[in-house]
């Protein structure tokens, strides 16, 4: 059951990434491109978790993938706020 839920969450992450990709194509705003990439990375992390044995304690490295995704979201937000402060608008 846990693998099924993990797969559903991974599929949802992928679909959300597709929505952000569509928003990026419509607006050209980099924020949406960053968010799409971050959600696809989160989907990849869920796929990795589905295929490894999570009972072993040395799988913490898999969560570094999640750290990369959240860092990408943080970078996107900082990038967007820097544009507004400098007067540039895309």
C-alpha positions in Angstrom: 0.0 0.0 0.0 2.9 2.4 0.8 4.3 1.9 -2.7 0.9 2.7 -4.2 0.6 5.9 -2.2 4.1 6.9 -3.1 3.4 6.3 -6.8 0.3 8.4 -6.6 2.1 11.3 -4.9 4.9 11.0 -7.5 2.3 11.2 -10.3 0.7 14.2 -8.7 4.1 15.9 -8.5 4.6 15.3 -12.2 1.2 16.6 -13.1 1.7 19.8 -11.0 5.0 20.2 -12.8 3.2 20.0 -16.2 0.8 22.8 -15.0 3.7 25.0 -14.0 5.3 24.3 -17.4 2.1 25.4 -19.1 2.0 28.6 -17.0 5.7 29.3 -17.9 4.9 28.8 -21.7 2.0 31.2 -21.4 3.7 33.9 -19.4 7.4 33.4 -19.9 8.0 34.0 -16.2 11.0 32.1 -14.9 9.3 31.4 -11.5 7.0 28.9 -13.2 9.9 27.1 -14.9 11.8 26.8 -11.6 8.6 25.4 -9.9 8.1 22.9 -12.8 11.6 21.7 -12.4 11.3 21.4 -8.6 8.1 19.4 -8.8 9.6 17.0 -11.4 12.6 16.6 -9.0 10.1 15.8 -6.2 8.4 13.2 -8.5 11.8 11.6 -9.2 12.5 11.4 -5.5 9.2 9.5 -5.0 10.1 7.1 -7.8 13.4 6.4 -6.2 11.8 5.8 -2.8 9.4 3.3 -4.4 12.2 1.2 -5.8 14.5 1.1 -2.7 14.2 -0.8 0.6 13.2 1.9 3.1 13.7 -0.4 6.1 17.4 0.1 5.7 18.6 3.2 7.7 21.2 4.4 5.2 18.8 5.8 2.6 19.0 9.3 3.9 20.9 10.3 0.8 17.6 10.0 -1.2 16.3 12.9 0.8 19.0 15.1 -0.6 17.0 15.0 -3.8 14.2 16.6 -1.9 16.6 19.2 -0.5 17.6 20.1 -4.1 14.0 20.6 -5.1 13.1 22.8 -2.1 16.3 24.8 -2.7 15.2 25.3 -6.3 11.9 26.7 -5.1 13.7 29.0 -2.6 16.0 30.2 -5.4 13.0 30.9 -7.6 11.3 33.0 -5.0 14.5 34.9 -4.3 15.0 35.5 -8.0 11.4 36.7 -8.4 11.7 39.1 -5.5 15.0 40.5 -6.8 13.3 41.3 -10.1 10.6 43.3 -8.4 13.0 45.3 -6.2 15.2 46.2 -9.2 12.2 47.5 -11.2 12.4 44.7 -13.8 9.3 42.9 -14.7 9.1 40.0 -17.2 
